[in-house]
Amino acid sequence: MTRTVADTKPEDHLTKVPVQEAVLNTYLGMAHIAGTGPEGTTCRQCIFYCSRNGTHHWYSHKRKDGRAGLLKAHYCNRPIVGKAERMFPFDAASCRLFEPSERPPIIVKPAPPKGVK
Ligand code: SF4
């Protein structure tokens, strides 16, 4: 028996499809769809996640409550034709073009050496 529009219930189309979920978690500026990289990794751990031309500061200033600043949003520098040049948060789930960095930036701004303010 063929289903018609009249047979369709409203709740049939209210379920999120997994692909939609991944696209919703993808930021403009990423090289590919978020969550398609190695399990549990984020863009922060990827060699392509960095500042543009080395001119962007890595960390925000000290927070109002005195805690150290956090890692700021940065760019994905993976060369992809037509990719948007936008910054996005470090905790974005990695994409399938992920390549592990040997020294990923830490999340909280490191304390300055003793004697330096
Ligand atoms: S995992 Fe790497 S290549 Fe993919 S979007 Fe993030 S920084 Fe770019």
Boltz pocket constraint, residues with backbone or C-beta under 6 A from the ligand:
constraints:
  - pocket:
      binder: B
      contacts: [[A, 29], [A, 30], [A, 31], [A, 32], [A, 37], [A, 42], [A, 43], [A, 46], [A, 47], [A, 48], [A, 49], [A, 75], [A, 76], [A, 77], [A, 78], [A, 92], [A, 93], [A, 94], [A, 95], [A, 96], [A, 97], [A, 98], [A, 99]]
      max_distance: 6.0
